[in-house]
């Protein structure tokens, strides 16, 4: 305990981000980064914005970006959109603005590990709801008293997704609570709940440009919901930082949203490689959960997760081992390029055959 720290700082157990090792010739498959670069139109937009205008504050409302997002979805107006410095910041504001109530927040027992961190940071009561043996969400488990509900779809770190009908059931069954769907990985094969927004006043959908649009380094996320939910988020943002997105981020993000051809081509390439990786891992004896994300969660009957992660690292391949109950024997493997996946599979073949 540091005597200069507040009680809050002393009590925190912070979120641990994926390692960013600085090693030569590394096959990096641990942080779900897209193996393809961003659209060339993104680079061009950022270069145009990198001018004398940087002396001026950016648009605090990010109007151009909100317009691009609204145009992409079609059934959404700009006033139904909130933007922030990555979806993690958006989620942080969601916990304060919409999930901090007397009753506990509900989320799965195996999910994005930032959720309990936010709860402890903001002194929010929470309860975890067990996934099924197949790591699926049972909608009926969430039809009980709560102060809000949040889950990732597809779930992280499992990659498993639930259908829109199940999300609609959870939202309809909790009319007095906000239901937040974290869709960081939705573009890799799942159905987005944005189509339910106008019919569900308590539904909020959060997305990021880090994964499917290859902008993890730009830090842009957004939320979509009915205007009263967005207003709550804006109130928190303007009490914290009125300018979360700089000029370069706004310009690059809008260009990424607008370039649908690049988005579609690269996401389909990731989906194809994920399918091949899943099949090859299965042939090596791995159990692979059905993933609709840009990663897979897999385990081998002869190796512990930590052991296998260490053996791969010795060969210059970094994957993610999450020492959490129920998944400690699994590895989360990002879908990299075909060459990266081939290197991984060759190393696993050597280890398993040894």
N, C-alpha and C positions, 0 to 999 in steps of 0.2 A: 504493500500500500504506500502510495506517495503522499506525503503530508500536504502537498500543495493541490492535490486533485480534489475535485468535488466528490461527494458520495456517489453521484451518478457515474462518473468516470471510473471510480474504483470498483463499482459493481458490474461493469460491462464485460461481456465476453464477445469481442468483435467478430464480425463475419470474416472468414479467411478466403480471400480470392484465389483463383487458380494461379499456380506458379508461373512466372514469366522468366524462365531461365535464360541466361545469356551464354549459350554454349554453341560452338561452331558445328555446322552440319547436323543440327538437331531436327528430329522428326517430332514436331510439336502437336500432339493430339489430346491436349488436356483442358482447353478453355473454350471449346466450341466456336472458334473463329472460322469464318468462311474461307475455304481454300482459294477462292477467286477474289481478285481485287474489286474495288468499287467500279461503278460505271465510269468510263472516260468522261462523261458529261459532268460527273461530280467533280472531278479534278479541274475541269475547265471552269466550272462555276466558282470554285474556291479561288482559283487563280485570278478570275475577274474581280472578285470581292477583295482580294489582298491588295488594297490600294490606299490612297490618302484618306479614304472614308473611314478607315479603322480608328481615326481619332474621335469619331462620333459613337455614341452608345448605339447598340443594336435596337431593333424594334422590340419593346418589351412584350408585345402581344404575338410576335412571330406570325403576322398576318399572312405573309406569302406562303409560309410552310403549312399553316392551317388550311389555306385554300387548296394547296396541292393534295393534302391528305383527304379533304372533303371530296375533291374531284376524283380521287382514286376509288373511294368507297361508293360514291354516288348517292347513297341515301342519307348522308350525314351532312349537317351544316357546320361551318367553321365555329359557331358558338357552342357546338357540342364537343369541341376538341380542346384538350389541354396538352401543352408540350413542356418538356423538362430536360435536364442535363442527364440523359440516359434514363432508361426505365427504372433504375434503382432509385434515383431521386424522385421520379414520379410516384413510385410505390411508397417512399418515405412520406411524402405529402398525403397520400391516400390514407395511411395509418393514422395520421394526426387529424385529418379533416373528416374522415368518414368512418373510421373503425374504432375510435377511442370512445367507448361507452362503458357503462357500469357492467354490462354482461360480457362474457368472454368472446373473443374472436375464435372462429373455428377454421382450422386448415389441416391437411393430411399429415400423418406422422412421418411420411417419407416425401419430402418436397423441398423447395428452394429454401436453403438454410438461412437466408436473410430474414424470413418472416419472423421467427422468434427473436432475432436480434432487434428488429424494429420494435417489437412488443416490449422488450426489456428496456430499450432506450427511452421509449415514450410512456413507460409504466402502464401498459395495456394488458389486461388479463387475457389469457388464451388457453385453448384446449386443443390437443391434437386428436384427429379422428383416424383410426387405423384404416389403411387401405386393405383390400381383400388379399387373399393369398396370391392372387395373380397381379397384385399391385394396381388394382383398379379402384376408382372412387365409386362408392355406392350412394346414389343421390338421397336415398331414404335416411342415411346416417346424418344428413344435414338438415333434416326437417324437425328441428328442436330449437329451444330457446337459445338465442345467441345475440352478440353485439355486432355481428358482421361475419362474412365468410370470404375467404380468399383461397384460391387454388390456381396452379399453373395448368394450362391445357395447350399442348401436350405437357404432361407433368415433367418436372425436372427433379431428380436426375433419372427417372425411369424411362422417359420418352413415350409413355403410354398416353393415349388421348381418349376423351369421352365424346359421345355424339351431342349435337345441339339439343336434342330432345331432353337429355339428362340435365344439361345446363339450364334449360328453360324450366324444368321441373324444380330445380333447386331455387331459382329466382322466384317462381310463382309460389313456392311453399314458404318463402320468407319475405312477405310483403313489407315488413317493418324493419328489415335489415338490408344493408348494401351487400351485394354479391359481386366480388371482384374476380375477374378472369384474367390471369397473367398469361398473355399469348406471345411470349418471347420467341417461341419456336413454331408458331402456327403455320407459317408459310411453307413448311416442309411436308405438308400432307394432311393436316387437320382442318376442320371447319371453323371459321372464325365466328365468334358470338356477336360481332358487330351487327349482323343482320337482325339480331333480337333487340337491339338497343331501343328502337322507337316504340316497341311493344312492352318493354320492361323498364319501368321508371327507376328501379333499384339496381340495375345492372351497369357495371363499369368494366370496360375492356382496356387493358394496358398492353401496348406493343413497343417494340424497339427496332431501330434500324441497324443494330449491331450485328445481327446474325444473317438474315436473308438478303440484306442489302450491303453487307461487307463494310459496315461503318463503325466497328467496335472502337476505333480510335477517335471518332468524332463526338461520341457521347450524345445521342439524341434518342429520346423516347417520347411516347405520347399516350394519353388516355382518351377514350371516347365514351360519352354517356349523355344523359339528358342534361339540359342547361343548369338545373339546380345543383347537380353533383359537380359539374365543372366549376361553377361559381365558388363552391366550397374550396376546391383545390386552388383556384386563383387567389382566394383570400389568404390561404396559408403561404403560397408562393410569394405574394407581395408583402408578407410579413417576415420573409426570410431572405429572398433575393429576387428583385424585380427583373433581373437580366440574366436568366440562367443559360440562355443560348446566345453565343456570340454571332457576329455577322458571318463568319466563315461556316459555322455549323448550320445556320439557317439556310444559307445559299446551297451548301452541299447536300443537305437533307432534302430540300425541295427538288433538286435535280435528280436525286436518287429515286424519289417517289415518281417523278415524271417519266423516267426511263423504264417503261414497263417491259420493253423487249429484253434489255440486259437482265433485269430482275427475273423474268421468266426463264431465260436460257440458263442462267447460273443456278437457280434453285432446282430446276429439273436435273441438271448435272449432278448436284449433291444428292438428290433423291435416288438417281440411278446408281451412284457409287455406294450409297447406304445399302441398297438392296444387294449389291454384289458382296460388300463387306459382311453383311449378315449371313449370307449363304456360306461364304468361305469360313467364317468363324464356326458356324454350325458343323461343317465338315471336320473341323479340328476338335470337336467335342464340346464346344461352348454352348451353354444355354444363353440365348439372346432374347431379351424382352422385345415384344413388338413395338418398334419405335416409329413415330411420325415426327421426329425432331432431327437435327443434324448431328446426332450422336447416338450411340447404342450403349445399353447397359448389359454387360455380359459377365458370366462366371464360368470357370472350368472346374470340374469335379476334383482334379488332382492338385490344384494350386489355390492358396489363399490370395485374396485381392492385393494385400500389401506386398506379399512375396513376389507376385507376378509383376506388379508395378516396378519393384526394385530391379528385377531381372531385366525388364525392358529398358529401364533407364541406363543400366550398365551397357546396353547396346545402342544408346543414343536416341531412345524413343521414350517420350514422356506422355503418359496417360494419367487419368485422374482416379485416385483411390479415395473413397469417402468413408471414413471410419465411423459410420452411423449404424445404429441397430437395424437389423433386417437386411442391410445391403453391404455389410463389411467384406463379404467374399466377392463382391462384384467389382468390375472396372467400368468406369465411364470413358468411352472412347469416342473422340470427336471424329466426324467424317472429314477426312482430309482429301488431298488430291489422290488420283489413282496411283501415282508413284509412291506417295506416303503410305497409303493403305497396303500396297504391295510390299513395301519394306517391313511394315508391321506384321503382315501375315507370314512373311519369310522368317522373321525372328521368332514368332510364336510356333511355327512349324518346327524350327530347330529346337526350341525349348521343350516342346511336348514330346518330340521324338528322342530327346537325349536320354 
